Amino acid sequence: MSTTMTLTGRLTAPPELRFSAQGMAVAAFTIVTSRRVKDPANNEWSDADTTYWDCKAFKQLAENICESLDKGMEVIAVGRAVQESWEDKQTGGKRSKISVRIDSIGPSLRSATAKVTKASSSGGGRQGGGQQQSAGSGDPWGAAAQQAGQAAGGGWDEAPPF
């Protein structure tokens, strides 16, 4: 039995799309996670407990990941830890590692926005150009609220901007 895990982190490189001998799409990518801590002595923030997670996804999910996500994007991924085993081609020795089999993934909207387009249900590709993510100010309501405040004579209006 495997345990479901959730990762929130950044992609270290663009996801790589490959196809198995049977033609199944496989996406391989790495998510880096870390915890932000503040040093009380100097009031500076730093990363702690940094971990690099090798991830794989299959079939339509793999294609969607490669079309939608890119290096540096913050993502939230749900998957399960699996042990991969293989024989080293050079030494003939047995090798293994733990990786994460991704069941679901998407961009984090904490500091970005995304426009989602439903994938076509007939096999391949996406409709309408796929998912787009652009860096935002971190507050999607900020610009509208600022405009509403300016419209009210430069101060902030108590009414919501929508």
Residue frames as qw, qx, qy, qz and C-alpha x, y, z in Angstrom:
[[0.000, 0.893, 0.451, 0.000, 0.00, 0.00, 0.00],
 [0.444, 0.237, -0.010, 0.864, 1.36, 3.44, -0.82],
 [0.168, -0.681, -0.436, 0.564, 0.82, 6.69, 1.00],
 [0.313, 0.807, 0.312, 0.393, -0.42, 9.79, -0.77],
 [0.461, -0.443, -0.113, 0.760, 1.78, 12.85, -0.41],
 [0.259, 0.927, 0.252, 0.096, 1.43, 16.49, -1.37],
 [0.600, -0.138, 0.076, 0.784, 4.39, 18.54, -2.54],
 [0.161, 0.970, 0.181, -0.027, 4.44, 22.32, -2.82],
 [0.554, -0.479, 0.319, 0.602, 7.57, 23.58, -4.49],
 [0.332, 0.772, -0.235, -0.489, 9.18, 24.79, -7.70],
 [0.924, 0.339, 0.129, 0.122, 10.13, 22.98, -10.89],
 [0.513, -0.606, 0.344, 0.501, 13.91, 22.91, -11.26],
 [0.106, -0.239, 0.670, 0.695, 13.79, 22.54, -15.06],
 [0.629, 0.173, -0.223, -0.725, 11.19, 22.21, -17.81],
 [0.794, -0.042, 0.567, -0.214, 9.46, 18.81, -17.63],
 [0.068, 0.383, -0.793, -0.469, 10.82, 16.31, -20.17],
 [0.824, 0.222, 0.216, -0.475, 8.36, 14.36, -22.31],
 [0.029, 0.352, -0.894, -0.275, 9.37, 10.94, -23.59],
 [0.836, 0.065, -0.117, -0.532, 7.46, 7.97, -24.94],
 [0.641, -0.294, 0.706, -0.061, 7.79, 4.35, -23.85],
 [0.090, -0.165, 0.870, 0.455, 8.36, 1.56, -26.38],
 [0.155, 0.483, 0.862, -0.003, 4.59, 0.98, -26.26],
 [0.087, 0.527, 0.373, 0.759, 3.93, 4.66, -27.10],
 [0.408, -0.782, -0.460, 0.104, 2.87, 5.80, -23.60],
 [0.146, 0.794, -0.138, 0.573, 3.74, 9.41, -22.75],
 [0.716, -0.449, -0.344, 0.409, 6.03, 9.81, -19.71],
 [0.062, 0.890, -0.111, 0.439, 6.90, 13.18, -18.14],
 [0.751, -0.258, -0.336, 0.506, 9.95, 13.40, -15.88],
 [0.051, 0.786, -0.072, 0.612, 10.69, 16.46, -13.75],
 [0.508, -0.137, -0.595, 0.607, 12.04, 17.54, -10.38],
 [0.306, -0.842, -0.216, -0.389, 10.25, 19.55, -7.70],
 [0.414, 0.173, -0.535, 0.716, 12.37, 21.29, -5.07],
 [0.483, -0.762, -0.359, -0.239, 10.74, 21.91, -1.69],
 [0.422, 0.139, -0.486, 0.753, 12.06, 23.88, 1.25],
 [0.360, -0.782, -0.492, 0.130, 10.88, 25.55, 4.40],
 [0.208, 0.689, -0.100, 0.687, 11.49, 29.29, 4.91],
 [0.630, -0.568, -0.402, 0.345, 12.91, 30.15, 8.32],
 [0.061, 0.904, -0.077, 0.416, 13.79, 33.49, 9.88],
 [0.642, 0.017, -0.466, 0.609, 17.01, 33.82, 11.85],
 [0.334, -0.883, -0.329, 0.007, 16.06, 35.81, 14.96],
 [0.600, -0.450, 0.040, 0.660, 19.67, 36.99, 15.40],
 [0.210, -0.218, 0.336, 0.892, 19.82, 38.94, 12.12],
 [0.482, 0.526, 0.353, -0.605, 16.15, 38.96, 10.98],
 [0.294, 0.444, -0.621, -0.575, 17.10, 37.32, 7.64],
 [0.891, 0.139, 0.235, -0.363, 15.13, 34.60, 5.89],
 [0.081, 0.478, -0.833, -0.268, 16.72, 31.45, 4.47],
 [0.830, 0.055, -0.389, -0.395, 15.73, 28.06, 3.10],
 [0.344, -0.402, 0.804, -0.272, 15.89, 25.03, 5.37],
 [0.630, 0.099, 0.753, -0.162, 15.21, 21.33, 4.77],
 [0.472, 0.555, -0.354, -0.586, 15.66, 21.64, 0.99],
 [0.612, -0.009, 0.790, 0.030, 14.68, 18.42, -0.78],
 [0.338, 0.377, -0.538, -0.675, 14.71, 17.53, -4.49],
 [0.680, 0.154, 0.649, -0.304, 11.91, 15.15, -5.54],
 [0.044, 0.162, -0.786, -0.595, 12.24, 13.17, -8.80],
 [0.566, 0.330, 0.468, -0.593, 8.73, 12.92, -10.25],
 [0.025, -0.011, 0.829, 0.559, 7.08, 11.02, -13.09],
 [0.560, 0.358, 0.366, -0.651, 3.64, 11.22, -14.66],
 [0.304, 0.030, 0.878, 0.369, 2.08, 9.15, -17.42],
 [0.257, 0.558, 0.758, 0.217, -0.32, 9.27, -20.36],
 [0.103, 0.811, 0.347, 0.460, -2.45, 12.41, -20.89],
 [0.471, -0.863, -0.069, 0.170, -1.33, 13.89, -17.57],
 [0.659, -0.274, 0.282, 0.641, 2.29, 13.72, -18.77],
 [0.358, 0.465, 0.435, 0.683, 1.44, 15.58, -21.98],
 [0.180, -0.900, -0.312, -0.244, -0.58, 18.22, -20.11],
 [0.604, -0.691, 0.024, 0.397, 2.26, 18.79, -17.64],
 [0.580, -0.083, 0.352, 0.730, 4.82, 19.32, -20.41],
 [0.183, 0.605, 0.452, 0.630, 2.54, 21.70, -22.27],
 [0.308, -0.861, -0.314, -0.256, 1.46, 23.68, -19.21],
 [0.605, -0.775, 0.051, 0.173, 4.33, 23.90, -16.73],
 [0.597, 0.664, -0.234, 0.385, 7.86, 25.28, -16.97],
 [0.623, 0.026, -0.433, 0.651, 11.06, 25.79, -15.00],
 [0.111, 0.137, -0.319, 0.931, 10.69, 27.91, -11.87],
 [0.513, -0.405, -0.311, -0.689, 6.90, 27.63, -11.60],
 [0.267, -0.185, 0.750, -0.577, 5.55, 26.98, -8.14],
 [0.589, -0.084, -0.651, -0.471, 3.36, 23.86, -8.24],
 [0.592, -0.244, 0.576, -0.509, 1.21, 21.77, -5.95],
 [0.551, 0.235, -0.745, -0.295, 1.49, 18.08, -6.74],
 [0.763, -0.255, 0.430, -0.410, -0.23, 15.03, -5.30],
 [0.682, 0.376, -0.611, -0.143, 1.30, 11.61, -5.76],
 [0.897, -0.411, 0.131, -0.095, 2.75, 8.57, -4.06],
 [0.140, -0.709, 0.684, 0.103, 6.27, 7.45, -3.31],
 [0.978, 0.188, 0.011, -0.084, 7.47, 4.45, -5.31],
 [0.490, -0.582, 0.569, 0.311, 10.78, 2.63, -5.38],
 [0.733, 0.624, -0.206, -0.177, 12.31, 2.27, -8.83],
 [0.677, -0.432, 0.554, 0.217, 14.90, -0.46, -9.37],
 [0.720, 0.669, -0.158, -0.094, 17.21, -1.07, -12.33],
 [0.868, -0.175, 0.184, 0.426, 20.56, -2.56, -13.29],
 [0.067, -0.840, 0.279, 0.461, 23.45, -0.17, -13.95],
 [0.830, 0.556, -0.016, -0.031, 24.49, -0.67, -17.59],
 [0.307, 0.771, -0.520, 0.202, 28.16, 0.10, -16.90],
 [0.141, -0.474, 0.790, -0.362, 28.75, -1.88, -13.71],
 [0.538, -0.127, -0.799, -0.238, 25.91, -4.39, -13.79],
 [0.110, -0.081, -0.735, 0.664, 25.11, -3.46, -10.19],
 [0.152, -0.671, -0.717, -0.111, 21.62, -3.16, -8.81],
 [0.071, 0.092, -0.138, 0.984, 20.39, 0.42, -8.30],
 [0.164, -0.671, -0.718, -0.091, 17.23, 1.88, -6.79],
 [0.064, 0.067, -0.187, 0.978, 15.76, 5.20, -5.78],
 [0.112, 0.608, 0.698, -0.363, 12.53, 6.63, -4.42],
 [0.018, 0.115, 0.340, 0.933, 10.54, 8.81, -6.80],
 [0.348, 0.353, 0.501, -0.710, 7.07, 10.33, -6.76],
 [0.130, 0.333, 0.815, 0.455, 4.39, 9.01, -9.13],
 [0.165, 0.143, 0.126, -0.968, 2.25, 12.09, -9.78],
 [0.170, 0.493, 0.853, -0.014, -1.54, 11.67, -9.79],
 [0.103, 0.904, 0.387, 0.148, -2.43, 15.37, -10.02],
 [0.489, -0.261, -0.014, 0.832, -0.52, 18.65, -10.37],
 [0.198, 0.860, 0.368, 0.292, -1.19, 22.29, -11.04],
 [0.321, 0.463, -0.199, 0.802, 0.32, 25.74, -10.64],
 [0.304, -0.506, -0.564, 0.577, 0.20, 27.38, -7.23],
 [0.083, 0.779, 0.362, 0.504, -1.90, 30.53, -7.33],
 [0.515, -0.658, -0.262, 0.483, -0.19, 32.05, -4.29],
 [0.188, -0.666, 0.175, 0.700, 1.87, 34.44, -6.43],
 [0.026, -0.130, 0.693, 0.709, 0.66, 33.80, -9.99],
 [0.662, 0.312, 0.237, -0.639, -2.48, 33.48, -12.07],
 [0.232, -0.077, 0.906, 0.345, -3.46, 30.72, -14.47],
 [0.641, 0.283, -0.087, -0.708, -5.96, 30.34, -17.27],
 [0.447, -0.092, 0.889, -0.014, -7.12, 26.74, -17.58],
 [0.593, 0.311, -0.382, -0.637, -8.29, 25.16, -20.83],
 [0.844, -0.073, 0.475, -0.240, -9.90, 21.74, -20.74],
 [0.152, -0.357, 0.830, 0.401, -7.91, 19.11, -22.63],
 [0.670, 0.174, -0.401, -0.599, -9.62, 17.44, -25.55],
 [0.758, -0.222, 0.535, -0.301, -11.00, 14.05, -24.60],
 [0.919, 0.385, 0.056, -0.067, -10.01, 12.40, -27.88],
 [0.910, 0.163, -0.018, 0.381, -6.48, 11.24, -27.41],
 [0.636, -0.066, -0.040, 0.768, -3.94, 13.97, -27.93],
 [0.200, 0.370, 0.128, 0.898, -3.25, 17.60, -27.70],
 [0.064, -0.501, -0.550, 0.665, -5.07, 20.43, -26.04],
 [0.200, 0.760, 0.511, 0.348, -7.66, 22.90, -27.18],
 [0.090, -0.966, -0.156, -0.184, -7.18, 26.63, -27.18],
 [0.319, 0.737, -0.391, 0.449, -3.45, 26.76, -26.45],
 [0.675, -0.102, -0.625, 0.378, -3.32, 25.00, -23.11],
 [0.496, -0.786, -0.307, 0.206, -2.77, 26.37, -19.68],
 [0.386, 0.629, -0.148, 0.659, -0.98, 29.65, -19.23],
 [0.578, -0.680, -0.296, 0.340, 0.63, 30.98, -16.10],
 [0.347, 0.671, -0.079, 0.651, 1.97, 34.46, -15.72],
 [0.421, -0.199, -0.510, 0.724, 3.67, 36.04, -12.79],
 [0.158, -0.814, -0.379, -0.410, 1.38, 38.52, -11.11],
 [0.053, -0.663, 0.335, -0.667, 1.68, 41.00, -8.31],
 [0.214, -0.013, -0.883, 0.418, 0.60, 38.28, -5.91],
 [0.213, 0.420, 0.592, -0.654, -2.74, 40.01, -5.37],
 [0.196, 0.339, 0.723, 0.569, -5.12, 39.63, -8.32],
 [0.083, -0.840, -0.535, -0.035, -7.56, 42.08, -6.71],
 [0.443, -0.482, -0.077, 0.752, -4.89, 44.69, -5.99],
 [0.170, 0.071, 0.396, 0.899, -5.12, 46.57, -9.29],
 [0.218, -0.593, -0.623, -0.460, -8.92, 46.70, -9.22],
 [0.462, -0.712, -0.433, 0.302, -8.93, 47.81, -5.59],
 [0.381, -0.319, 0.059, 0.866, -6.36, 50.50, -6.32],
 [0.021, 0.294, 0.506, 0.811, -8.42, 51.77, -9.26],
 [0.350, -0.701, -0.595, -0.180, -11.55, 51.84, -7.08],
 [0.484, -0.607, -0.267, 0.571, -9.64, 53.76, -4.43],
 [0.266, -0.106, 0.243, 0.927, -8.36, 56.27, -6.96],
 [0.111, -0.489, -0.608, -0.616, -11.86, 56.71, -8.36],
 [0.434, -0.749, -0.498, 0.039, -13.03, 57.60, -4.87],
 [0.063, -0.972, 0.075, -0.212, -10.75, 60.61, -4.68],
 [0.330, 0.641, -0.607, 0.335, -7.40, 58.95, -3.95],
 [0.421, -0.370, 0.689, -0.460, -8.38, 57.20, -0.72],
 [0.092, -0.017, -0.987, -0.130, -9.57, 53.63, -0.35],
 [0.597, -0.190, -0.216, -0.749, -13.26, 53.00, -0.88],
 [0.477, -0.201, 0.745, -0.421, -15.00, 50.66, 1.55],
 [0.854, 0.316, 0.142, -0.388, -16.95, 48.98, -1.29],
 [0.713, -0.137, 0.605, 0.328, -15.38, 45.94, -2.96],
 [0.055, 0.510, -0.441, -0.737, -13.98, 46.61, -6.46],
 [0.053, -0.053, -0.894, -0.442, -16.40, 44.20, -8.16]]
